[in-house]
Amino acid sequence: MSKKIEIVLPDGSKQMVEENTTLFEIKSQLMEEAVIGSIDGELVDLSTPVKGNAEIAFYDCSSPEGTTAICQLVSLLLEEAIKTTYPEALFAKSQREDQTIWVDLRVKQPLSALILKDLEHHIKKKIKEDVSIQSAALTVSEAKEIFKDNELKLFALSELAADQIVFVYSLGDVTEFFLEPMALELTTARYFSLLKVSGAYWQGNPENEMLQRVMGVVFAEKAQLLAHLDYLEESEKRSHQKLGKELDLFMFSEEAPGMPFYLENGLIIRNELQKFLRELQAKYDYKEVKTPLILNQRLWEQSGHWDHYKNNMYFTKVADEDYALKPMNCPGHCLIYKDRKRSYRDLPMRMAEFGQVHRHEFSGALNGLLRVRTFCQDDAHIFVRRNQIEQEIALALKIIDEVYKIFGFEYGVELSTRPDDFMGEIELWDEAEASLGKVLTDLGYKYNINEGDGAFYGPKIDIHIKDALNRSHQCATVQLDFQMPEKFDLTYIDETNNEAQPVMIHRAVFGSLDRFLGILIEHYAGAFPFWLAPKQVALINVARSHEEDVEALFQEFHAAGIRVEKDLRNEKLGKKIREAELRKIPYILVIGDKELKEGTFAVRKHGSDTIKQMSKTEFMSLLKQQVQEKNHHYY
């Protein structure tokens, strides 16, 4: 006669079941949609038997535990599908982040994205067949014996303690291990999509071999998957790399990997961004400077970058001396400050630079303008007395707020604290962190603490903007630094005629001008606000008889400072309008007999078929207003 045991459910109710009853059998009565469970707080898969009195719980696909479980199931199914097509494939440990999964493998021939549909079809067929999966909970030592012929998985296991429990699952000819239990019912894996095939260095290290990666997404519900695929489609339409090519904004070359070449249109936008911030900074008494691109190694040793940042730097020699391309502008600004004696009356001293910097990035990390090896930083360094710290941080945040409102960005705030490789005394760090926190609180900002993510020389406030697709981008930053002034022995003469040390505030609004441009391209889907658009007005003639008048208008617009183009080609009117639309020009003016006779413009704004009749005076006034207001909408 089998023994009865007592199980306690999450709601506190109790139930008697047969000893060694599996969670599968229990969940069929209590929570049919469960994909994994727990026994006395330990997560387990549903094949696990309950051996004694215990508290049990279940988790469905919508829970974090359930999401992990179904993602891992799809990973196993994906490995089995690949193994069926490529029997020689050797898999590294499968991985996931949120809803995204990926499998890295060693295989002889390069994989193509064309195989994705075949792999999906194979997986869906397996799900319909509802094949069984073998499962076991093993120690790492036991798992190593199973994977003894797979050096890639053995490496992942070697990073774990020998007595740690891992979950090992087998399906067909593939076996995988996970740190958490996997869903075992194949129907729970049906809402997935395979998206991409790419190369990937093993362990993310470019010195290791190049493996091949198959990536996909997994969701609990069909609606979630479809929404995500729609989002990816919209993201692709807005891709700054795709639009950058279509709109002649920038290019890249193998002769300078990760270093953008700006074409005329892209440079116009970049220059407008720079002009906008330059004028705003001048309003708040920022003085613009320029520092050299390369500086002696001694400087980088003195600043602390040599010890903390040299792996990200480029080096060269000049007259047998070691130099480095600057990765940051701050040491150069310290040299400017130190060039002469400073008085307390000189402070705060607000020093700004649109400085080109170079930072080494692995080739696999490069991503258009969003991740490059050289970029322009809209840097500012404010040298202050201690009693000026809070007012200057508040002013920096005010400028950031003004700028982001112009672009229509909502943003969140984060306070990043002392990292493990910090420089200086803990007491100064505590003071700096307290100052930043007080300013944010006084200004009414709600903010999160990002423990340990400060710069090596000081804590920082990071601003995360939300773009049109609700994606978050960290751009602006305000950093408080007690270390650099000490490193460079910066002083000023205080009110008592004694030497005192200033505090340095690092501040960027765009962060990287290049990255910010990439974000803007995607945020606006290439349809820039009038004040930023490379070409603002397109003039199109209806017939050849109107060419002379269109030419005169072109000169008039040009003289008024409007970026205008003319299309006098002997092409159909519809074609010329469509091409101007594709170039995302804010306003298209079609000039024919009616317009010339009445002295009006037939104005078509980008993205609209509506024609608005406006007088020349009215239209020119509209353009002037849009430039002044920097409105991110058309009329």
VEXDREN-2710 file (C-alpha; in Angstrom, 1 decimal):
% VEXDREN-2710
k/r/px/py/pz
1/MET/0.0/0.0/0.0
2/SER/1.5/3.4/-1.1
3/LYS/2.2/6.0/1.5
4/LYS/0.2/9.3/1.6
5/ILE/2.0/12.6/2.0
6/GLU/0.7/16.1/2.7
7/ILE/1.3/19.0/0.3
8/VAL/0.7/22.7/1.2
9/LEU/-0.4/24.9/-1.7
10/PRO/0.5/28.6/-2.1
11/ASP/-3.0/29.7/-0.8
12/GLY/-2.3/27.7/2.5
13/SER/-4.6/24.9/1.7
14/LYS/-3.5/21.3/2.2
15/GLN/-4.0/18.1/0.3
16/MET/-3.0/14.5/0.6
17/VAL/-1.4/12.8/-2.4
18/GLU/0.4/9.5/-3.0
19/GLU/4.1/9.6/-2.3
20/ASN/6.2/10.2/-5.4
21/THR/3.4/11.8/-7.2
22/THR/4.9/14.1/-9.9
23/LEU/4.2/17.8/-10.2
24/PHE/2.8/16.9/-13.6
25/GLU/0.0/14.9/-12.0
26/ILE/-0.7/17.5/-9.3
27/LYS/-0.7/20.5/-11.6
28/SER/-3.3/18.8/-13.9
29/GLN/-5.8/19.2/-11.0
30/LEU/-4.6/22.6/-9.7
31/MET/-3.0/24.7/-12.4
32/GLU/-3.2/23.3/-15.9
33/GLU/-1.2/26.1/-17.4
34/ALA/1.8/25.6/-15.2
35/VAL/5.2/25.0/-16.9
36/ILE/7.4/24.5/-13.9
37/GLY/7.0/24.2/-10.1
38/SER/8.8/24.4/-6.8
39/ILE/9.1/22.0/-3.9
40/ASP/9.9/23.7/-0.6
41/GLY/11.1/26.8/-2.5
42/GLU/13.4/24.9/-4.9
43/LEU/12.5/25.3/-8.5
44/VAL/12.1/22.0/-10.4
45/ASP/10.6/20.7/-13.6
46/LEU/7.3/19.1/-13.6
47/SER/8.6/15.5/-13.9
48/THR/9.9/15.8/-10.4
49/PRO/8.2/13.5/-7.8
50/VAL/7.2/14.8/-4.4
51/LYS/8.8/12.4/-1.9
52/GLY/7.6/13.7/1.4
53/ASN/5.4/16.4/3.1
54/ALA/6.2/19.6/1.3
55/GLU/5.1/23.1/0.2
56/ILE/4.6/23.3/-3.5
57/ALA/4.0/26.1/-6.0
58/PHE/3.5/26.4/-9.8
59/TYR/4.5/28.9/-12.3
60/ASP/2.9/29.6/-15.7
61/CYS/4.5/31.1/-18.9
62/SER/3.8/34.7/-17.8
63/SER/5.9/34.5/-14.7
64/PRO/9.7/35.2/-14.8
65/GLU/10.4/31.6/-13.8
66/GLY/8.0/30.3/-16.5
67/THR/9.5/32.7/-19.2
68/THR/12.9/31.2/-18.5
69/ALA/11.5/27.7/-18.7
70/ILE/9.9/28.1/-22.1
71/CYS/12.9/30.0/-23.5
72/GLN/15.2/27.1/-22.5
73/LEU/12.8/24.6/-24.1
74/VAL/12.9/26.5/-27.4
75/SER/16.8/26.6/-27.1
76/LEU/16.8/22.8/-26.8
77/LEU/14.4/22.4/-29.7
78/LEU/16.6/24.7/-31.8
79/GLU/19.7/22.7/-31.0
80/GLU/17.9/19.5/-32.0
81/ALA/16.8/21.1/-35.3
82/ILE/20.3/22.3/-36.2
83/LYS/21.8/18.9/-35.2
84/THR/19.4/17.1/-37.6
85/THR/20.6/19.3/-40.5
86/TYR/24.2/19.5/-39.4
87/PRO/25.1/16.3/-37.5
88/GLU/28.7/17.5/-36.9
89/ALA/27.6/20.7/-35.1
90/LEU/29.1/21.2/-31.6
91/PHE/27.2/23.6/-29.4
92/ALA/28.3/26.0/-26.8
93/LYS/26.0/26.7/-23.8
94/SER/22.8/28.2/-25.0
95/GLN/22.0/31.7/-23.7
96/ARG/19.1/34.1/-23.2
97/GLU/18.3/37.6/-22.3
98/ASP/14.7/38.5/-21.6
99/GLN/12.7/37.1/-24.5
100/THR/15.8/36.6/-26.7
101/ILE/17.6/33.3/-27.0
102/TRP/20.7/32.4/-29.0
103/VAL/22.7/29.2/-29.7
104/ASP/26.4/29.4/-30.6
105/LEU/27.9/26.4/-32.5
106/ARG/30.9/25.2/-34.3
107/VAL/30.1/23.9/-37.8
108/LYS/32.2/23.5/-40.9
109/GLN/30.1/25.5/-43.4
110/PRO/28.8/29.1/-42.9
111/LEU/25.2/29.2/-42.0
112/SER/22.7/31.3/-44.0
113/ALA/19.6/33.2/-42.9
114/LEU/17.8/31.0/-45.5
115/ILE/17.9/28.1/-43.0
116/LEU/15.8/29.9/-40.4
117/LYS/12.5/28.9/-42.0
118/ASP/13.5/25.3/-42.3
119/LEU/14.6/25.2/-38.7
120/GLU/11.3/26.8/-37.6
121/HIS/9.4/24.2/-39.6
122/HIS/11.4/21.4/-38.0
123/ILE/10.7/22.7/-34.5
124/LYS/7.0/23.1/-35.1
125/LYS/6.8/19.6/-36.5
126/LYS/8.5/18.3/-33.3
127/ILE/6.0/20.3/-31.2
128/LYS/3.1/18.6/-33.0
129/GLU/4.7/15.2/-32.5
130/ASP/4.9/16.0/-28.8
131/VAL/8.1/13.9/-28.4
132/SER/9.3/13.2/-24.9
133/ILE/12.3/14.9/-23.3
134/GLN/14.6/13.1/-20.8
135/SER/15.5/15.1/-17.8
136/ALA/17.9/14.8/-14.8
137/ALA/19.1/17.0/-12.0
138/LEU/22.9/16.4/-11.7
139/THR/25.9/17.9/-9.9
140/VAL/28.3/19.8/-12.1
141/SER/30.8/16.9/-11.7
142/GLU/28.3/14.4/-13.0
143/ALA/27.3/16.8/-15.8
144/LYS/31.0/17.1/-16.9
145/GLU/31.0/13.3/-17.6
146/ILE/28.0/13.7/-19.9
147/PHE/29.6/16.6/-21.8
148/LYS/33.2/15.2/-21.7
149/ASP/33.4/15.3/-25.6
150/ASN/32.2/18.9/-25.8
151/GLU/34.9/21.3/-24.9
152/LEU/32.6/24.3/-25.3
153/LYS/30.1/23.1/-22.8
154/LEU/32.9/21.9/-20.5
155/PHE/34.2/25.4/-20.3
156/ALA/30.8/26.7/-19.2
157/LEU/30.6/24.0/-16.5
158/SER/34.2/24.7/-15.3
159/GLU/33.0/28.1/-14.1
160/LEU/30.5/26.5/-11.7
161/ALA/31.1/24.8/-8.3
162/ALA/31.6/21.0/-8.6
163/ASP/28.7/20.3/-6.2
164/GLN/26.2/22.8/-7.8
165/ILE/23.1/21.2/-9.2
166/VAL/22.3/21.7/-12.9
167/PHE/19.3/20.5/-14.9
168/VAL/20.3/18.3/-17.9
169/TYR/17.8/17.6/-20.8
170/SER/18.1/15.4/-23.8
171/LEU/16.0/15.5/-27.0
172/GLY/17.0/13.3/-29.9
173/ASP/20.8/13.6/-30.5
174/VAL/21.3/16.8/-28.4
175/THR/21.8/17.3/-24.6
176/GLU/21.9/20.7/-22.9
177/PHE/22.2/21.8/-19.3
178/PHE/20.6/24.8/-17.6
179/LEU/20.9/26.4/-14.2
180/GLU/17.1/26.5/-13.8
181/PRO/14.5/23.9/-14.8
182/MET/13.0/23.8/-18.2
183/ALA/9.4/23.4/-19.4
184/LEU/8.8/19.9/-20.6
185/GLU/5.5/20.2/-22.5
186/LEU/6.4/21.1/-26.1
187/THR/3.2/23.0/-26.8
188/THR/4.4/25.7/-24.4
189/ALA/7.2/26.5/-26.9
190/ARG/4.9/27.3/-29.9
191/TYR/5.2/31.1/-29.8
192/PHE/8.7/31.7/-31.1
193/SER/10.4/33.1/-34.1
194/LEU/14.0/32.6/-35.4
195/LEU/15.4/36.0/-36.5
196/LYS/19.0/36.0/-37.3
197/VAL/22.2/34.1/-38.2
198/SER/25.6/35.7/-37.4
199/GLY/29.1/35.1/-36.3
200/ALA/30.1/35.3/-32.7
201/TYR/33.4/35.0/-30.9
202/TRP/33.4/32.2/-28.3
203/GLN/32.9/33.8/-24.9
204/GLY/32.8/37.2/-26.6
205/ASN/36.6/37.3/-26.8
206/PRO/37.9/38.3/-30.3
207/GLU/41.1/36.3/-29.6
208/ASN/38.9/33.1/-29.5
209/GLU/37.5/31.2/-32.5
210/MET/34.5/32.5/-34.4
211/LEU/31.4/30.4/-33.8
212/GLN/28.1/30.8/-35.6
213/ARG/25.0/32.1/-33.8
214/VAL/21.4/31.5/-34.4
215/MET/19.1/33.9/-32.6
216/GLY/15.4/34.0/-31.9
217/VAL/12.6/35.3/-29.6
218/VAL/10.2/33.4/-27.4
219/PHE/6.9/34.6/-25.9
220/ALA/4.1/33.1/-23.7
221/GLU/1.3/34.3/-26.0
222/LYS/0.8/34.7/-29.7
223/ALA/-0.3/38.3/-29.4
224/GLN/3.0/39.2/-27.6
225/LEU/5.0/37.5/-30.4
226/LEU/3.1/39.3/-33.2
227/ALA/3.5/42.6/-31.4
228/HIS/7.2/42.0/-31.1
229/LEU/7.6/41.1/-34.7
230/ASP/5.7/44.3/-35.7
231/TYR/8.1/46.2/-33.4
232/LEU/11.1/44.6/-35.2
233/GLU/9.6/45.4/-38.6
234/GLU/9.2/49.1/-37.5
235/SER/12.7/49.1/-36.0
236/GLU/14.1/47.9/-39.3
237/LYS/12.3/50.6/-41.2
238/ARG/13.8/53.2/-38.8
239/SER/17.3/51.6/-38.9
240/HIS/19.7/54.5/-38.9
241/GLN/22.2/52.5/-41.0
242/LYS/19.5/51.8/-43.6
243/LEU/18.2/55.4/-43.6
244/GLY/21.8/56.8/-43.4
245/LYS/22.5/55.2/-46.8
246/GLU/19.1/56.1/-48.4
247/LEU/19.3/59.7/-47.3
248/ASP/23.1/60.2/-48.0
249/LEU/23.9/61.0/-44.4
250/PHE/27.0/59.0/-43.7
251/MET/29.1/56.0/-44.7
252/PHE/31.7/53.6/-43.4
253/SER/34.8/52.1/-45.0
254/GLU/36.9/49.0/-44.4
255/GLU/39.9/51.4/-44.4
256/ALA/38.6/52.9/-41.1
257/PRO/36.4/50.4/-39.3
258/GLY/34.0/52.0/-36.8
259/MET/34.9/55.5/-37.9
260/PRO/32.1/57.3/-39.7
261/PHE/32.5/59.4/-42.9
262/TYR/29.9/62.2/-42.9
263/LEU/28.3/63.1/-46.3
264/GLU/26.9/66.5/-47.0
265/ASN/23.4/65.8/-45.6
266/GLY/24.6/64.2/-42.5
267/LEU/27.1/66.9/-41.7
268/ILE/24.4/69.6/-42.1
269/ILE/22.4/67.9/-39.3
270/ARG/25.5/67.4/-37.2
271/ASN/26.5/71.1/-37.6
272/GLU/22.9/72.2/-36.7
273/LEU/23.0/70.2/-33.5
274/GLN/26.4/71.7/-32.7
275/LYS/25.2/75.2/-33.5
276/PHE/22.1/74.8/-31.3
277/LEU/24.0/73.6/-28.3
278/ARG/26.8/76.2/-28.8
279/GLU/24.2/79.0/-28.7
280/LEU/22.5/77.6/-25.7
281/GLN/25.8/77.2/-23.8
282/ALA/26.8/80.7/-24.7
283/LYS/23.6/81.9/-23.0
284/TYR/24.8/80.3/-19.8
285/ASP/28.3/81.7/-20.0
286/TYR/30.1/78.6/-21.2
287/LYS/33.5/79.3/-22.9
288/GLU/34.4/77.1/-25.8
289/VAL/37.9/75.7/-26.2
290/LYS/39.7/73.2/-28.4
291/THR/42.4/70.7/-27.2
292/PRO/44.8/68.5/-29.3
293/LEU/43.8/65.0/-30.5
294/ILE/47.0/63.4/-29.2
295/LEU/48.7/64.0/-25.8
296/ASN/51.8/62.6/-24.2
297/GLN/51.6/59.3/-22.2
298/ARG/52.7/61.2/-19.1
299/LEU/49.4/63.1/-19.1
300/TRP/47.4/59.9/-19.2
301/GLU/49.4/58.4/-16.4
302/GLN/48.9/61.6/-14.3
303/SER/45.1/61.6/-15.0
304/GLY/44.6/58.0/-14.1
305/HIS/43.5/56.9/-17.5
306/TRP/46.6/54.8/-18.0
307/ASP/45.7/52.6/-15.1
308/HIS/42.0/52.5/-15.6
309/TYR/41.4/53.0/-19.3
310/LYS/44.4/52.1/-21.4
311/ASN/42.8/49.0/-22.9
312/ASN/40.4/51.3/-24.7
313/MET/43.0/53.7/-26.0
314/TYR/45.1/54.0/-29.2
315/PHE/48.8/54.8/-29.0
316/THR/51.4/56.3/-31.3
317/LYS/55.0/57.7/-31.1
318/VAL/56.2/61.2/-31.8
319/ALA/60.0/61.8/-31.8
320/ASP/60.5/58.5/-29.9
321/GLU/58.0/59.6/-27.2
322/ASP/54.8/57.7/-26.4
323/TYR/51.5/59.5/-27.1
324/ALA/47.9/58.5/-27.0
325/LEU/44.9/59.6/-29.0
326/LYS/42.6/61.2/-26.4
327/PRO/39.6/59.0/-25.3
328/MET/38.3/61.9/-23.2
329/ASN/38.7/65.7/-23.1
330/CYS/39.0/66.3/-19.4
331/PRO/42.8/66.1/-19.0
332/GLY/43.2/68.7/-21.7
333/HIS/40.8/71.0/-19.9
334/CYS/42.7/70.6/-16.7
335/LEU/45.9/71.8/-18.5
336/ILE/44.0/74.9/-19.8
337/TYR/42.8/75.6/-16.2
338/LYS/46.3/75.2/-14.9
339/ASP/47.9/77.5/-17.5
340/ARG/47.4/80.5/-15.3
341/LYS/46.6/81.5/-11.7
342/ARG/42.9/81.4/-10.9
343/SER/40.9/83.3/-8.3
344/TYR/37.7/82.4/-6.5
345/ARG/36.2/85.2/-8.6
346/ASP/36.9/83.2/-11.7
347/LEU/34.7/80.3/-10.5
348/PRO/32.5/78.8/-11.6
349/MET/34.6/78.4/-14.8
350/ARG/32.5/76.7/-17.5
351/MET/34.7/75.2/-20.2
352/ALA/33.1/73.5/-23.3
353/GLU/34.5/71.6/-26.2
354/PHE/33.1/69.7/-29.2
355/GLY/36.0/67.3/-28.9
356/GLN/36.8/64.4/-31.2
357/VAL/37.8/61.3/-29.1
358/HIS/39.0/57.8/-30.0
359/ARG/38.1/54.7/-28.0
360/HIS/38.9/51.1/-29.0
361/GLU/35.9/48.9/-29.4
362/PHE/35.8/45.3/-30.4
363/SER/34.7/44.9/-34.0
364/GLY/31.8/42.7/-32.9
365/ALA/30.5/45.6/-30.8
366/LEU/30.4/48.2/-33.5
367/ASN/26.9/49.3/-34.5
368/GLY/26.7/52.1/-37.1
369/LEU/26.7/55.5/-35.3
370/LEU/25.5/54.0/-32.1
371/ARG/28.9/52.3/-31.3
372/VAL/31.9/53.7/-33.0
373/ARG/35.7/54.1/-32.5
374/THR/35.8/57.8/-32.9
375/PHE/33.1/60.3/-32.0
376/CYS/32.5/63.9/-31.1
377/GLN/31.8/64.5/-27.5
378/ASP/29.9/67.6/-26.5
379/ASP/32.0/67.9/-23.4
380/ALA/32.0/70.5/-20.7
381/HIS/34.0/70.8/-17.5
382/ILE/32.9/73.2/-14.9
383/PHE/35.5/74.1/-12.2
384/VAL/33.8/75.2/-9.0
385/ARG/34.2/76.0/-5.3
386/ARG/32.6/73.5/-3.0
387/ASN/29.8/75.8/-2.1
388/GLN/28.9/76.1/-5.8
389/ILE/28.6/72.4/-6.5
390/GLU/24.9/72.1/-6.2
391/GLN/23.9/75.2/-8.1
392/GLU/26.1/74.2/-11.0
393/ILE/24.8/70.6/-11.2
394/ALA/21.3/72.1/-11.1
395/LEU/22.2/74.4/-14.0
396/ALA/23.6/71.5/-16.0
397/LEU/20.4/69.5/-15.5
398/LYS/18.4/72.6/-16.5
399/ILE/20.3/72.8/-19.8
400/ILE/19.8/69.1/-20.4
401/ASP/16.1/69.4/-19.8
402/GLU/15.8/72.4/-22.2
403/VAL/17.6/70.4/-25.0
404/TYR/15.5/67.2/-24.6
405/LYS/12.3/69.1/-24.6
406/ILE/13.2/70.5/-28.0
407/PHE/13.3/67.0/-29.4
408/GLY/10.3/65.8/-27.6
409/PHE/12.2/63.2/-25.5
410/GLU/10.9/61.9/-22.2
411/TYR/13.7/60.7/-19.9
412/GLY/14.6/58.9/-16.7
413/VAL/17.4/59.7/-14.3
414/GLU/19.9/57.4/-12.7
415/LEU/22.5/58.0/-10.0
416/SER/25.6/55.8/-10.6
417/THR/27.8/55.2/-7.5
418/ARG/31.3/54.2/-6.6
419/PRO/32.8/51.4/-8.8
420/ASP/35.2/48.7/-7.6
421/ASP/38.1/50.3/-9.4
422/PHE/37.5/53.8/-8.0
423/MET/40.2/56.3/-7.6
424/GLY/40.6/58.5/-4.4
425/GLU/39.3/58.5/-0.9
426/ILE/35.9/56.9/0.1
427/GLU/35.0/60.0/2.2
428/LEU/35.2/62.2/-0.9
429/TRP/33.1/59.7/-2.9
430/ASP/30.5/59.7/-0.1
431/GLU/30.4/63.5/-0.2
432/ALA/30.1/63.6/-4.0
433/GLU/27.3/61.0/-4.1
434/ALA/25.4/62.9/-1.4
435/SER/25.7/66.2/-3.3
436/LEU/24.3/64.6/-6.5
437/GLY/21.5/62.9/-4.6
438/LYS/20.6/66.2/-2.8
439/VAL/20.3/68.1/-6.1
440/LEU/18.1/65.5/-7.7
441/THR/15.9/65.4/-4.6
442/ASP/15.7/69.2/-4.3
443/LEU/14.8/69.5/-8.0
444/GLY/12.0/66.9/-7.6
445/TYR/13.6/64.2/-9.8
446/LYS/12.6/60.6/-9.3
447/TYR/15.7/58.6/-9.8
448/ASN/17.1/55.1/-9.5
449/ILE/20.4/54.1/-7.9
450/ASN/22.8/52.2/-10.2
451/GLU/25.2/50.7/-7.7
452/GLY/28.9/50.6/-8.7
453/ASP/28.5/52.1/-12.2
454/GLY/30.1/55.4/-11.6
455/ALA/33.2/56.6/-13.5
456/PHE/36.5/55.6/-11.9
457/TYR/37.0/59.3/-10.8
458/GLY/33.6/60.1/-9.6
459/PRO/29.8/59.3/-9.3
460/LYS/27.5/60.5/-12.0
461/ILE/23.9/61.3/-13.0
462/ASP/23.0/59.5/-16.2
463/ILE/20.0/60.5/-18.3
464/HIS/18.1/57.9/-20.2
465/ILE/15.9/59.1/-23.1
466/LYS/13.0/57.2/-24.6
467/ASP/12.7/57.3/-28.4
468/ALA/9.6/56.9/-30.6
469/LEU/9.7/53.1/-30.1
470/ASN/10.0/53.5/-26.4
471/ARG/13.6/52.2/-26.4
472/SER/15.9/53.6/-23.8
473/HIS/19.3/55.3/-24.6
474/GLN/21.8/56.7/-22.1
475/CYS/23.0/60.0/-23.5
476/ALA/23.5/63.0/-21.1
477/THR/25.6/62.7/-18.0
478/VAL/26.7/64.9/-15.1
479/GLN/29.7/63.7/-13.1
480/LEU/31.2/65.1/-9.9
481/ASP/35.0/64.7/-9.7
482/PHE/37.2/65.5/-6.6
483/GLN/40.0/63.3/-8.0
484/MET/41.2/65.0/-11.3
485/PRO/41.8/68.4/-9.7
486/GLU/44.0/66.6/-7.1
487/LYS/45.8/64.6/-9.8
488/PHE/46.7/67.8/-11.7
489/ASP/47.3/69.9/-8.6
490/LEU/44.7/72.5/-9.6
491/THR/44.2/75.4/-7.3
492/TYR/42.6/78.8/-7.0
493/ILE/43.2/81.7/-4.6
494/ASP/40.3/81.9/-2.1
495/GLU/38.8/84.8/-0.3
496/THR/41.4/84.6/2.5
497/ASN/44.2/84.7/-0.1
498/ASN/45.1/81.1/0.4
499/GLU/45.3/78.3/-2.1
500/ALA/42.3/76.0/-2.4
501/GLN/41.4/73.1/-4.7
502/PRO/38.4/73.4/-7.1
503/VAL/36.0/70.6/-7.7
504/MET/35.4/69.5/-11.3
505/ILE/32.0/68.7/-12.9
506/HIS/32.0/66.7/-16.1
507/ARG/28.9/67.4/-18.2
508/ALA/27.6/66.1/-21.6
509/VAL/24.2/66.8/-23.1
510/PHE/24.2/64.8/-26.4
511/GLY/27.0/62.6/-25.0
512/SER/28.3/61.5/-28.3
513/LEU/27.1/63.8/-31.2
514/ASP/27.4/60.8/-33.5
515/ARG/25.4/58.4/-31.4
516/PHE/22.8/61.1/-30.7
517/LEU/22.4/61.6/-34.5
518/GLY/21.9/57.8/-34.9
519/ILE/19.2/57.9/-32.2
520/LEU/17.5/60.9/-33.9
521/ILE/17.5/59.2/-37.3
522/GLU/15.6/56.3/-35.8
523/HIS/13.4/58.5/-33.5
524/TYR/12.2/60.6/-36.5
525/ALA/12.4/57.7/-39.0
526/GLY/14.6/60.0/-41.1
527/ALA/11.9/62.7/-41.3
528/PHE/13.8/65.4/-39.3
529/PRO/12.2/68.6/-37.9
530/PHE/12.4/71.5/-40.3
531/TRP/15.3/73.2/-38.5
532/LEU/17.4/70.0/-38.7
533/ALA/16.4/68.7/-42.2
534/PRO/19.4/68.6/-44.7
535/LYS/17.0/69.9/-47.4
536/GLN/14.1/71.9/-46.1
537/VAL/12.1/72.8/-49.2
538/ALA/11.9/71.2/-52.6
539/LEU/10.8/73.3/-55.6
540/ILE/9.2/71.4/-58.4
541/ASN/8.1/72.9/-61.7
542/VAL/5.0/71.7/-63.5
543/ALA/6.3/72.4/-67.0
544/ARG/9.4/73.7/-68.8
545/SER/7.8/77.2/-69.1
546/HIS/8.1/77.5/-65.3
547/GLU/11.8/76.8/-65.0
548/GLU/12.9/80.5/-65.0
549/ASP/10.5/81.3/-62.2
550/VAL/11.5/78.3/-60.1
551/GLU/15.1/79.3/-60.5
552/ALA/14.3/82.8/-59.2
553/LEU/12.5/81.3/-56.3
554/PHE/15.4/79.0/-55.6
555/GLN/17.8/81.9/-55.4
556/GLU/15.3/83.8/-53.1
557/PHE/15.0/80.9/-50.7
558/HIS/18.7/80.3/-50.7
559/ALA/19.4/84.0/-49.9
560/ALA/17.0/83.7/-47.0
561/GLY/19.1/80.9/-45.5
562/ILE/16.7/78.1/-46.3
563/ARG/18.2/74.8/-47.5
564/VAL/16.3/74.4/-50.7
565/GLU/16.6/72.2/-53.8
566/LYS/15.0/72.4/-57.2
567/ASP/13.9/69.6/-59.5
568/LEU/13.6/70.9/-63.1
569/ARG/14.0/67.5/-64.7
570/ASN/11.8/66.7/-67.7
571/GLU/10.0/64.0/-65.7
572/LYS/6.4/63.3/-64.7
573/LEU/5.2/65.5/-61.9
574/GLY/4.1/62.5/-59.8
575/LYS/7.5/60.9/-60.0
576/LYS/9.3/64.1/-58.9
577/ILE/6.9/64.5/-55.9
578/ARG/7.4/60.8/-54.9
579/GLU/11.2/61.2/-55.0
580/ALA/11.1/64.3/-52.8
581/GLU/8.9/62.4/-50.4
582/LEU/11.4/59.5/-50.3
583/ARG/14.1/62.1/-49.4
584/LYS/11.8/63.1/-46.6
585/ILE/12.0/66.8/-47.4
586/PRO/9.7/68.7/-45.0
587/TYR/7.9/70.9/-47.6
588/ILE/7.3/70.4/-51.3
589/LEU/6.2/73.3/-53.4
590/VAL/4.8/72.6/-56.9
591/ILE/5.1/75.6/-59.1
592/GLY/2.7/76.0/-62.0
593/ASP/0.6/78.6/-63.9
594/LYS/-1.9/79.0/-61.0
595/GLU/0.7/79.6/-58.4
596/LEU/2.7/82.1/-60.5
597/LYS/-0.5/84.0/-61.4
598/GLU/-1.9/84.2/-57.9
599/GLY/1.5/84.6/-56.1
600/THR/0.8/81.6/-53.9
601/PHE/2.4/78.3/-53.1
602/ALA/0.7/74.9/-53.1
603/VAL/2.4/73.5/-50.1
604/ARG/2.6/69.7/-49.5
605/LYS/4.2/68.7/-46.2
606/HIS/6.1/65.4/-45.9
607/GLY/3.9/62.4/-45.2
608/SER/0.7/64.1/-46.2
609/ASP/-1.3/64.3/-49.5
610/THR/-3.1/67.4/-48.3
611/ILE/-2.2/70.6/-50.3
612/LYS/-2.3/73.9/-48.4
613/GLN/-2.5/77.1/-50.3
614/MET/-0.2/79.8/-48.7
615/SER/1.0/83.2/-49.8
616/LYS/4.8/83.6/-50.1
617/THR/4.8/85.9/-47.1
618/GLU/2.8/83.5/-45.0
619/PHE/5.0/80.5/-46.0
620/MET/8.3/82.3/-45.4
621/SER/7.0/83.5/-42.0
622/LEU/6.1/79.9/-41.1
623/LEU/9.6/78.7/-42.0
624/LYS/11.2/81.4/-39.9
625/GLN/8.9/80.5/-36.9
626/GLN/9.8/76.8/-37.2
627/VAL/13.5/77.6/-37.2
628/GLN/13.2/79.9/-34.2
629/GLU/11.0/77.5/-32.2
630/LYS/12.8/74.4/-33.3
631/ASN/9.4/72.7/-33.5
632/HIS/9.7/69.0/-34.2
633/HIS/6.3/69.0/-36.1
634/TYR/5.5/70.6/-39.4
635/TYR/2.7/73.1/-39.8
END
